[in-house]
Amino acid sequence: MTQPDRPRRYRRPAATLTALRRLAREAAEAGEPLAAIAARLKIPRTTLSGWAREDGFRASDLQAKAAAAAAAETEVDRVRREAEEMVREAGLDADASPVKREVDRARARVSALLDAGHIPEAEADMRKARRLLSLMNFAAPVASGLSEAQRAAHEARGHAFEWRLMRKVCEAWHDGLEDVVPVADGDMRFHGMYMHRCHMVWDINRALFGPDPFYEEHLMEDIYLRAEEGWFNGFRGKIREAVRRLRDIGNDALADSLEENLADEAKAQAAWAEHDAEKGYARPAD
């Protein structure tokens, strides 16, 4: 009597099993549950469990790896941060350019990482620093001349901005002085008035609204915004109104000081008007 034929058991080729094993590990590391992987790839649960145990992609294995990686990353970041803080505290990068500063900090990080035993991370930081150094060396032949030109341009822009602000605060545009050619130096004619007016605004705000560290820190920003909006046109009238308010609240000392400043301004303006008349400087007609 012949035995009934048993169904042949299909065995996947070794290459296929290797590819499936790799796919299963990658899926597990991406967060897919083993049961879902087994169903999707049609892998027996016992086989998949064995692979997970041997290759270290069981849930417990992956959690342990993630915790270790997070701890190692935190340690590396701490080492890097402390190295950069040492450079800053020592003032070694105070006057350096942004690129030179990054190279110096990278050198400090590499040294600290080596001391802490984080060799792969030290190598990665070194490669970045070498790339920056290569770029710096390539630009070196013209960098000095360009840096000098950039500094000169930046200084010129700063002077132009300050002069523009100074003339607005001193009502020079309102008075037409911007077109008087000899008036080209803020330190010569307007610097004293500019500083007095800034101090007056500061003193009035402190007296009326109380000391405000935030306002004091942003005083010049407030001055700039007021000037751009034309607030300083008719400045003396605004100060006299503030003087009345100060006397109402009993702050006669500041009120007297403000009136003295206005009187000094008037004398200075009269002296400059006499000077302009002697030199033949005429303001453009309105």
C-alpha positions in Angstrom: 0.0 0.0 0.0 1.5 3.3 -1.0 1.8 6.2 1.4 0.0 9.4 0.3 2.3 12.0 -1.0 3.2 14.7 1.6 3.2 18.3 0.4 6.6 19.4 -0.4 8.0 22.1 2.0 9.2 25.1 0.2 12.6 26.4 1.4 13.6 29.9 0.5 17.0 30.4 -1.0 19.8 31.6 1.4 20.1 35.0 -0.4 16.3 35.6 0.1 16.5 34.7 3.8 19.4 37.1 4.2 17.5 39.9 2.5 14.4 39.2 4.6 16.5 39.2 7.8 17.9 42.6 6.9 14.5 44.0 6.0 13.0 42.6 9.3 15.8 44.3 11.3 15.4 47.6 9.5 11.6 47.5 10.0 12.0 46.7 13.7 14.6 49.5 14.2 12.1 51.9 12.4 9.5 51.0 15.1 7.3 48.3 13.4 6.1 45.6 15.8 7.5 42.1 15.2 4.0 40.7 14.7 3.3 43.1 11.9 6.7 42.4 10.3 6.0 38.6 10.4 2.7 39.1 8.7 3.9 41.5 6.1 7.0 39.5 5.1 5.4 36.1 5.7 8.1 35.0 8.1 7.2 32.4 10.8 7.0 34.0 14.2 9.5 31.5 15.6 12.0 32.3 12.9 11.6 36.0 13.3 11.9 35.8 17.1 15.2 33.9 16.6 16.5 36.5 14.2 15.5 39.3 16.6 17.2 37.6 19.5 20.4 36.9 17.6 20.6 40.3 15.8 19.5 42.4 18.7 16.3 43.9 17.4 13.8 42.8 20.0 11.9 45.6 21.7 14.0 45.4 24.8 17.2 45.4 22.8 16.1 48.5 20.8 15.0 50.4 23.9 18.4 49.7 25.5 20.2 50.8 22.4 18.2 54.0 22.2 18.9 54.8 25.9 22.6 54.2 25.4 22.7 56.4 22.3 20.8 59.2 24.0 23.2 59.0 27.0 26.2 59.0 24.7 24.9 61.9 22.7 24.2 63.9 25.8 27.7 63.3 27.1 29.2 64.3 23.7 27.1 67.5 23.6 28.2 68.3 27.2 31.9 67.9 26.3 31.5 70.1 23.3 29.6 72.8 25.2 32.1 72.9 28.0 35.0 73.2 25.5 33.3 76.1 23.8 32.6 77.8 27.1 36.2 77.6 28.1 37.2 79.3 24.8 34.7 82.1 25.4 35.6 82.6 29.1 39.3 82.8 28.1 38.5 85.5 25.6 40.3 83.6 22.9 37.6 84.3 20.2 36.7 87.8 21.2 38.1 89.6 18.2 38.1 86.7 15.8 36.0 86.5 12.6 33.0 84.1 12.7 34.9 81.5 10.6 38.1 81.8 12.7 36.0 81.6 15.8 34.3 78.4 14.7 37.8 76.9 13.8 39.1 77.7 17.3 36.0 76.3 18.9 36.3 73.1 16.8 39.9 72.7 17.9 38.8 73.0 21.5 36.0 70.5 21.0 38.3 68.0 19.3 40.8 68.2 22.2 38.1 67.8 24.8 36.4 64.9 22.9 39.7 63.1 22.7 40.3 63.5 26.4 36.8 62.1 27.1 37.4 59.1 24.8 34.9 60.1 22.1 37.2 59.5 19.1 34.7 59.2 16.3 33.0 62.5 17.3 36.5 64.1 17.5 37.3 63.0 14.0 34.0 64.4 12.7 34.6 67.8 14.3 38.2 67.7 12.9 37.0 67.1 9.4 34.6 70.1 9.6 37.4 72.3 11.0 39.8 71.2 8.2 37.2 72.1 5.6 36.9 75.6 7.1 40.6 75.9 7.2 40.9 74.9 3.6 38.4 77.6 2.7 40.2 80.2 4.8 43.5 79.4 3.1 42.0 79.6 -0.3 40.6 83.1 0.5 43.7 84.3 2.3 45.3 86.2 -0.6 42.4 88.6 -0.9 40.8 88.2 2.6 43.0 90.9 4.2 42.2 93.6 1.7 38.5 92.7 1.6 38.3 92.7 5.4 39.8 96.2 5.5 37.3 97.4 2.9 34.4 95.8 4.7 35.4 97.5 8.0 35.7 100.8 6.3 32.3 100.4 4.6 30.7 99.3 7.9 32.2 102.3 9.7 31.0 104.6 7.0 27.5 103.2 7.2 27.6 103.6 11.0 28.6 107.2 10.7 26.0 107.9 8.1 23.3 106.3 10.2 24.3 108.3 13.3 24.5 111.5 11.4 21.1 110.9 9.9 19.7 110.2 13.4 21.5 113.2 14.9 20.1 115.6 12.4 16.5 114.3 12.9 16.8 114.6 16.7 18.1 118.1 16.4 15.4 119.1 13.8 18.1 119.8 11.2 16.0 118.4 8.4 13.0 120.3 9.6 15.1 123.5 9.7 16.6 122.9 6.2 20.2 122.5 7.4 20.7 119.2 5.5 21.4 121.1 2.4 23.9 123.6 3.9 27.1 122.2 2.6 29.5 123.3 5.4 27.3 121.5 7.9 28.9 118.1 7.4 30.2 117.0 10.8 27.8 116.0 13.5 30.5 116.5 16.2 30.9 120.1 15.1 27.4 121.4 15.4 24.8 119.0 16.6 26.5 116.5 18.9 26.0 118.4 22.1 22.3 119.1 21.3 21.8 115.5 20.3 23.1 114.1 23.6 21.2 116.7 25.6 17.9 115.8 23.9 18.5 112.1 24.3 19.1 112.6 28.0 16.0 114.8 28.3 13.8 112.2 26.8 15.3 109.6 29.1 14.9 111.7 32.3 11.3 112.6 31.5 10.3 109.0 30.9 12.0 107.9 34.2 10.3 110.7 36.1 6.8 110.2 34.6 6.7 106.4 34.4 9.3 105.2 36.8 12.6 103.4 36.3 12.3 100.8 33.6 15.3 98.6 32.9 13.8 97.4 29.6 13.3 101.0 28.4 16.7 102.0 29.5 18.2 99.1 27.5 16.3 100.1 24.4 16.5 103.9 24.8 18.3 104.5 21.4 15.8 102.3 19.6 13.0 104.5 21.0 14.9 107.6 20.0 15.3 106.3 16.5 11.6 105.4 16.1 10.6 108.8 17.5 13.0 110.6 15.1 11.8 108.7 12.1 8.2 109.5 12.9 9.1 113.2 13.2 8.5 113.4 16.9 11.4 115.7 17.4 10.0 118.4 15.1 8.7 121.0 17.5 10.8 119.4 20.3 10.9 122.5 22.5 7.1 122.7 22.7 6.9 119.0 23.7 9.5 119.6 26.5 7.7 122.6 27.8 4.5 120.5 28.0 6.5 117.9 29.9 7.8 120.6 32.2 4.2 121.6 33.1 3.4 118.0 33.9 6.5 117.6 36.1 5.6 120.7 38.0 2.1 119.4 38.5 3.5 116.3 40.2 6.0 118.3 42.2 9.2 117.4 40.4 10.5 121.0 40.1 14.2 120.0 40.1 13.9 118.2 36.8 11.6 120.8 35.4 14.2 123.5 36.2 16.9 121.4 34.6 14.9 120.9 31.4 14.3 124.7 31.1 18.0 125.4 31.6 18.8 122.9 28.8 16.3 124.6 26.5 17.8 128.0 27.3 21.3 126.6 26.6 20.1 125.3 23.2 18.6 128.6 22.3 21.9 130.4 23.0 23.8 127.8 21.0 21.4 128.2 18.1 21.7 131.9 18.1 25.5 131.7 18.1 25.4 129.3 15.1 23.0 131.6 13.3 25.4 134.5 13.8 28.3 132.3 12.6 26.4 131.3 9.5 25.5 134.9 8.7 29.2 135.9 9.0 30.2 133.1 6.6 27.5 133.8 4.2 25.8 130.4 4.6 22.2 130.6 3.7 19.5 128.0 4.3 17.3 127.1 1.3 14.0 128.8 1.2 11.0 126.8 2.4 
